[in-house]
């Protein structure tokens, strides 16, 4: 599902109206109908509710007038607070204002602070408020009457429904630019926008419903629309039941290079996650002194000791053995718990220049790459990098705050420049593909902000990469399943107590659901 900017949405609207021939008032009628439909799922008997529609002068207000008309036709008694003089209403909203007047809808002038204040009591008596003041085109913070209206809407105890986007948010940024409605339900029209998806703006959206308004699907297939929201149906194909005539070799042989003294847990979590994700064979190669601690965590994990430094991290002398171990393997996961010891860093750089199989690089593997940026151009293809914002900051030279603020631009630019798949971890994990496309993962919760969660993810991604021919699909499906594990764990036990081990515990259930 595409995530659009206001400019992209306007262009799709234009093509729908001018090239396809669907009139604007028809789209407005469809929008109002879909909003009422969403409202009725929560309030089946609209006659019992006191509805107030707060409408602006543009098309968003026109959508609100259609909502009010449908509610009236179904037995409710909605009031419309119009934040504009009637002769200021413009566009297709004019049609619906005329219809509203002709059928006797109660339209209350509220286009001055005095008029708003005089009728404010009716707003406070409402049980459902429909916010139809501003749509997706807002760029500047609300002031004056509009800011007052938003403030009063937020003070009301009513259930708040936003038409397309909560008024006061700018659809093109995840920042909150000024006063804005805090909705309980937002009905996004045709497609989600950036503010719907990413916090802190998304925290104002409440429950998000995407409503079709009869815009043809092929208009969303423009290659210039590069931001997608991953849906369950997109990844379900990667969790189909297995054929009967297969064996462990059918599902890949993964080599994990991870762990050091004191950091054995990272290697164990990655290995266990890879096996539970369906890899046929998983071997963890680690510093010799760390092997026993890893081996005892799961009987099915194979292990290999590697030469180590005095600090009991993997030594540069381990490269020849590693190249021998890679024979017959279908993929490599490098990084969890390795450390950035100078000799270990030398080992990583030397090994990466010789690897011929798909590679997933995480944690300390990324920290080593940040010290030797030139190695990025020599990575095997495909390569998957899985940084958190701090690691990505080190890779790019930006600050962590810059990464967070500019991630929608930085992720695709980095992935395209270096020809890698980039997984920027966090709430609403972003996945950048080498062709410049970006995908937003919708699963997961704050309980997953815990030690080891990333190690589990890297194991799941590497496991999917060796099982699937479609690298992008493998990465998207692993990230989606990882978040789903967290959601299932949080549903069962709450977010606060969630640990990385819980993600592995709930992985079988997540896969079963996706099957």
N, C-alpha and C positions, 0 to 999 in steps of 0.2 A: 504494500500500500504506500503510495507516494505521500511524502510530507512536503508541503508547498510553502513558498513565500507568497506574499500578497500580490506581487507582480505576476508570478506564475499562475495564480488563481484567476486574476483578472484576464489574463490572456486566454485561459481555458474558457472562461465565461464568454469572452468576445467570440471565440471560434464557435462556441455552442449556439450563440444567438445569430451571428452574422453569416457563418459558413454552413452550419447544420440547419439553421432555420427555426430553432426552438425559441419562441419569444421570451423576453425577460420576465413578463408577468406570469408565464407558465412556470418558470424556474422558481419564482417567488411563491407561487401557490404551492408547488411541491415542497418547498422549504417549510412553509407554515404547517402543512399537513404532517410532515415528518416530526416537527417539534411537538405538535399536539399528540401525536402517536407516542412519542417518548414520555411525555407528561402523563398520559393516561396509563402507562405501565406502572407508574408510581402512585397515581391518584385515579383509580378506575372510575369512581363516581364524581365527575367534575362538578356536579350540581352542589356538592357539599363543601366546595372550596371557595374562598374569596380570592379571586384572581385580580392582580393589577399588572398591566403591561406598560412598561416605561419605554416609550418609543422616541427615537431621534428622527431627524428629517430625511435621512437617506434610505438606502435599500434595506439596511438592518431594521430600521423602524417600519418599513413596509412589510418585512417578514413578520414583525410583531403584530401588525394590524391583521394579517392573515390568521395568525394564531388566535387573536381575540375573536375574529369572526367565526372560526371553527368552534371555539369554546361556546360562544353564544348559541350557535346552531345545535350544540349538544346539551343545552339546558343550563349552562353556567351563566353568571351575570358579571362578565369581566368589565373592569374600568381601564381605560387607556389614558395614561398621563402623557401628553404630547409636549416634548421639550422643544417645540418650534411653533411659530405662528403657522397657520394652515397654508398661507401663501408661500411659505418658505420650504414646504415639503417638495421634494424633487424626484426625478426619475420615475421608475415604475411604482414607487411608493404612492405617487399621486393617484394612480388608479385605485389602489386599495383604500386610500383615505376616502375617496368619493364613495366607494362601495360601503365602507364602514358607516359613513354618515347616512347613506340611503337606507340601511337596514336598522338604524337606530342604536348603534353601538354608543356607549357612554364615553365620549371623548372629552377629557378634562384639560383645558389649556394650562400648561405649566412651564411656559417658556420665559418667565422672568423669575427672579428670586422671590418676589412677593407672591406670585401665583403659586409657585412651588410650595412655599411655606404655608399658604392658605389651605392647601389640600394635602399637606403632609400627613395629617391624622389618618386619612383613608389609606395611605400607603402602609402605615404602621398596623392597620387592622387586617391587612392581607395575610392569607395563609400561603399563597404562592405568588411570587413576583417573577415576571418574565422580563429579563434585561435585554432590550432591543434598541439600545442607544447608539452604540458604535459597532461597526463590523471590523473587518481585517485590515482596513486601510489606515488605521490610526498611527501616527508617527510621533506626536508630541504629548507630553503629560496633560491630563485634564485639569482645567481651572474653572473658577467661578461656579456658575450654575451646575455644570456637569460634575464637577468635583463634589458639590453639595449633594447632588442626586445620588451619586455613588456612595457617599458616606452614609446617607440615610438608608439606602438599600442594604448596606452592610449591617447597620444597626438593627434592622428589622429582624424579627424571629422567623419570618416566613422562609419557606423553601425557595431557593433562588435558582432560576433556570436561565442560562445565558444562551442567546441566539448567536451561533457560530463561534463567538469568542467573548469572554467576559469584558465588558466595556472598561476601557482604561489600559488594557494590555495592547502592546504592539505585536502583531502576529509574527513579525520577522525576527524577534529576539527572545531569548529565554530570560532576559532581565526584566524586572518590574520597573517600568519607566516612570510611574507616578501612581496616583490614586486609581484603584481598580476594584471592580466587583469581585467578591469572593463567592463564587458560585458553588452550589451543591451538585448541579448537573449542567454540563455544557453539551449542546448538540452542534457539532461541527458539520458544516454543510459541504458535501462532496468529498472533502479530504481533510486530514488533520494539517495544522500549521505548526510552525516551529514552537510557538508559545504553548501549544497544547501538550507538547511532549516533554520538554525539558524544564526542570525546576531552575530558579524559583518561580517563574511565571506559571508553570504547570500546577504549582500548589494552589493557584487561584481557580483552577478549572473544575475541581470536584470530579465527579464521575464523567468520563468522556464517552459520548456516543457519536459515531460517525454515521451520518445520514446521507444516503444517495438522493439526488434531486433530478435524476434522469439525464445527467451529463453522460454522453457516450464513453464507454471505457477506453476506447482507443485513443482518446485525447490525452490520457494519462501515460501513454506509452512513448511519449516524446523522449529521445535520448538525452535531451537537455535537462530533464528532471532526474537528478542524480541522488536524491535523498529518499530512502525507503524505510518504512516501518516494517520490521519482520513480523509476519503473522504465523500462527500455528500451521496453517495449511501449507505455507512455504517450506517448512522443515519436516512435516510429517512423512514425506516421501523417503527421508533418510532413516526412518525407524520402522520400515516394513518388516514383517515376519520373515525369518530366514527360510531359504530353501532346504529341503530335507537332505539332499545329496551334497553336503559341504563338510569341511573339517577345519581344524584350527588354523591351518595354513590359508584357508579362504579368507580369513579376517585379519591378516596382516601380522607382521613381526616387528615390534617396536623396541628400539633401544633408547633408554633414558640415561642421560649422563647428569648426575645430580648428587647433592649431599656432600657433607664434610663433617668433621668432628664438631658436635654441638648443633648441627643442622640436618640431622638425619630425618626429621619429621617431614621436611619438605619433599625429599625424595620418595619417602614412603607414601605420602598422600598422592603424589603424581602417579606413582606406579599403580596403586590401588584403584585410583579413578580411571586410569587407562584400561585396566582389566575389566572393571565394572561397566565401562562404556562399550565393551564388546571386542576389544583387540584379542586376537587369537593367542599371541605370545607377547610377553613383556619382560624385558631384562633391564635391571637397574645396574649400571656400572658406576662405582663410587670409590672414594678413597678407601684403601684397604681397611683401616681401623674403624671405618663407619659401617662396614658391610654387615656385621652381625646384628646391629641394631635395626637395620632396614629389613634384613632377611626374615626376622622373626615376626614382622608385622602382618605378613600374609603368606601362607604356604605356597600359593600359586605364583608368586613373584620369583623370577630367576634373578640371580645377582652375580656380578663379576667384580673382583677387587682390582683396583688400579694403583700404580705407583703413586706415592704421596710425598708431600713436603714435610719438613720437620713440624710444621703447624697442623699436620694431618688434613691437608687439602690436596686435591688432585695435582700431581706434578706434571711439568712439561714433558717429562719422559714417558708419559702415558700415551702419547699420540700413536706410536706404532701398534700398541695393543688395541687401541680404539679402532684403528683402521681395519684391523683383523676382525674385530667384533662386528663391524658394520657390514661385513660380507653376509649376504642373505637377508639383511634387514630391509624393511620397507619404509622406514622413517626414523628420524632422530628427534628427541626432545632434549634440549640443552639448557641448563641454568638453575633450576630450583636448588637453593641451599649450597651452591658451589663455592661461594666466597669470591672476593676479587683479589686474592693473593697474587702478587706479581707473576709467580710461576704458573698459577692456575690461569691467569689471564693469558699468558703466553700459550698455554695448552689450548685454550678456547680459540684464539686467533689462528693458530697453526692448524687446528682440526677443521675449522670452518672453511679454510681455503682448499681443503681436500675432500669435503663431503659431496657426494653425488646424489643423495636421496633427499626427499622433502624434509625440511627441518622446521621445528617450532622452537623459538628462542624466548626464554622467560627470565625474570628475576636477575640473578647475577650475570647471566649470559648477556642480558641487555646492558647492564652496567659496564661490562667489559667492552661491548661495542661502542658505548659512549666515549670510551677512551681512545678507540681506534676507528674513527668514523669512516676511514677509507675502506674498511672491510665490508661495509654495507653493499658496495657495488659488486662484490665478488661472492655474495651469498648464493647458495644453490637455489634453483627454482623447482617447486614453489618454496617460499620462505614465509613463515608466519611469526610476527612479532607481537608479544602480548604485554605491553607496558601498562602500569598504572600511571596517573598523571605525573608523579615525581620522576619516574623512569623516562617517560616521554619527554619531560622537560630537559633531562640530561642528554637525551638523544638529539634534541633540536636546538639546544642552546637558549631556549626561552625559559622564563620563570614558570613555576607551577601554576600561578594565577593566570598568566598569559595562556597557558595550555587550556585551562578550564574555560576562559573567556572566549578563546578563538578556536576551540576544538572542531567546530563544523568546517572551518577552512583548513586548519593544520593537518587534520587526519587525511583527507583525500590528497592534499598536496604531497605529503610525505610518502604515502602509499604509491602514488603515481610516479614520483621522482625516482624512488628506489626499487620499484617493481615488486613490492612485497604486499602481503596481506597484514594489515595493522589492526590489532584489537586493543582499543583504548578502554581499559577497564574502569568500572564505576557504575553509579546509578545511571541507567540508560547508556549502557556500553555501546560504543561506536565501533563499527567494523568497516575499515577502508579497504577497497579492492585496488589492484594495480591499474585498472581502467578508469579510476576516478570516482566510481560509484561509492556511496556511503550508506550503511545500514544501521538502523537504531534497534537495539534489542529491548523489548518491552517487559521482559520478565526480570525478577529479582527484587530485593528489598534491602533496607539498611542493616538488617541483621547479618548480612553477608560481609559486612565490613569487619572482618575478623581474620586473624593470622591463619594462613594456609588456604584461604579460599582461592587465591590465585594459583596456587600449586595444583589444586584440584582441577581448575579450569584448564590449565596447560596440559594436564594428563588427558582430559576429555577431548580437547582439540586434537592433540597428536593422535589419539586413538581413532577419531573420526577421519583424519587425514589419510591414515594408512588403509582405512576400510573403504573409502569412497573415491571415485574418479574425479568428482567435482569438488575441487578444493574449496571454493567459495561456499558451496552448500555444506561441506563438512564443517567449516568454521562457524557458519551461521547456526547450524543445527546444534553444535556443541555449546555455543554461547547461550542459545535459547534454553537448552536442557539444563544447563548449569543454573540459570536463573530460576527455572521451574523447580529444581531441587530445593533451592532456597525458599521459594514460596510455599512449597508443600511442607517443609520443615517448620517454617514460621507459622503456618496454619495449625500445625499439630502442637507445637511447643512454645510459640511466641518468638519474637525477633531477638529479645535480649539474651537468651541463652544459646542462640544458634552458634555452632562451631563448624569448622571445616569438615570434621568427620561426619557431621549430620548430613552434609551435602552428598557424601558417598552413600550414606545409609538410605537416603531417599531417592538415589539415582534409579534403582530398579523400578520404583513406582512411577517416576517421571517418564522413563522409557516406555513403560506399559501404557501410560496415558497417551503418549505420542504415537504408539502403535495403532 
